[in-house]
Structures are given as structure tokens and as C-alpha cells.
């Protein structure tokens, strides 16, 4: 029997309505802006082979198509039946299933930590304390009926300027609530609470993202986290599946790529802007990560994938 692409718990008409709304909200391939600064709509008309990405904390809800994330030795599926939640910025590789006839359509939500913290306090006040689930950097969870209904209401509102402006923030809050109380809500809340060793690594990641262009070394990062170098290295790798200095390098290269695409910088200018003393080293490491020279990769992105402007005050470097 052939598996159905229809999302369980959602009528065919509702699923078709979600796809139609997303098509209207995403007229061009790439990341389309919305009335809300932390919400963008992705449309991809083509399959993408494995590519390095760096997601900042947030939620990805796919309504048509399929993505797979490869993080450590695990595969994270996010499609019409699963959403992806990212608690801390982690580099991984991703691939996309899509076609012109059936493009990938997804909602990308940058996490507002203030809203998430307020909700977490309310959730803990209103019910028994959560079990001590281990915090996770990234998780793929099943879409339940309540979340699907919230997504449909959100898309209906986003399709009307007045509704988006007035109702949009409250509907985003509702989507956060669904994720924070969903199948892996305990693990997500534990991660966002930033307690214990996970919290120390989370703060180190924030430090790297705010100071990637500065001279950063392992002893300095470990000292700021209040750990010995071996302990810091071990906990850092447990959270990010990479070493601290490899993470710094990845952050710089992703930011360098965005500077070339968004600001038209040359590879040499971008290399200096992100903290490289040697443009040739930047070029070598860039090609090793992305598979193309800086100029060729920037050209590819500009020609085939719309990248919106950066947030006014970004907290984290990301792929987009």
C-alpha cells in the first residue's frame, strides 16, 4: 500500500489550504520575509543534496516536502509529519526533497527567548514539574493535531496584513506553547533553561557568536565557562558534535558567506571581517566546508536562492 502524504489528523481540505497559503506567502524561491521579523517562509523548488548549515535557535515547520538533518550519528526528519526544534545553534548537514511541481514549503521561526521564558514559567506554575529529561541541542518531533490546527490559524492570519500585525504575535506564542508542551517539550524546556553543564556550553556558544571575529582560543573559552580545558572540550562536543575551535571556524565561514551574499564583499574583505588573518586560509577552509570557492558559492546563492536581509540585531550567526 502506498503511504499517504496527507498529514494525519488534518483533513485534505485543510492540508491543501495550508499549502495554498504558504505558496502565496512565498512567491520566490528562498527565504521570504513576513509581517513578523522573526518569521520567514521558505520555498525550495529543487532537491538539494547534503549541504552544511548553521541554524540559530528556532522552530522549522514543514507543510510540504521533506528535509533531513544529519547531526552526529543521528538523522533528523522534518516533513509534513515532523517539525524541527533547535535550542542552541549547531552546525550540521541538511538535504531537501522538493520539485517545481511539489516545492518544499516551510515556516522558519527564529526563537524569541523572552517569549519562550515567559511561557516556560507559566507551564511550570500550572502543572506538576516536568520530568528531568536531558536537554537536547536539536530535536525532531511528531506533529500532533493541536499543533497542526495552530499552524493553520497562524497561516490564515499571516495572509492578511491587519490580522498578521494584530494577531500574529499571539499566534506565534501559541505555536511556542505547542512545541514546549509537545512530545519532546520537556527536553526543549530543559535545554532553554540553560542550567548545569549544558547551560555553560550554551553561554559559550553565545560568546562565540558575539565575538567570532576576535581572537578566540580553547583555554580562554574554557576559563570563561568555569571548566578545565578537557572538561570543556568534552561537554562542548557532547552538545555540538564538533570541537570548540572547529565550531569557531564554522561560525566564521558561515558569516563570511553571508557577508559576500548580503553586502557584496569580496572573499578577501569577508575573510578579514570574520577574523581570518590569511585570505588564502579562508579560501581553503571555505572550499573544504562548502565544496566551492567563495566566489563560486556566493554566485550560486545569489542566482538560485533568495537570501533575505539580516535581522537588525542578530544574536547568532546562521546560514540565512
Buried (B, 14 or more C-beta within 10 A) or exposed (E): EEEEEBBEBBEEEBBEBBBEBBBEBBEEBBBBEBBBEBBBBBBBBBEBEBEBBBBBBBBBBBBBBBBBBBBBEEEBEBBBBBBBBBBBBBBBEBBBBBEEEEBBBBBBBBBBEEBBBEBBEEBEEEEEEBEEBEBBBBBBBEBBEBBBBBBBBBBBBBBEEEBBEEBBBEBBBBBBBBBBBBBBBBBBBBBBBBEEBBBBBBBBBBBBBEBBBEEBEBEEBBEBBEBEEEBBBEBBBEBBBBEBBBBBBBBBBBBBBBBBBBEEBBBBBBBBBBBBEEBEEBBEBBBEBBEBBBEEBBBEBBEEBBBEEBEEEBBBBBBB
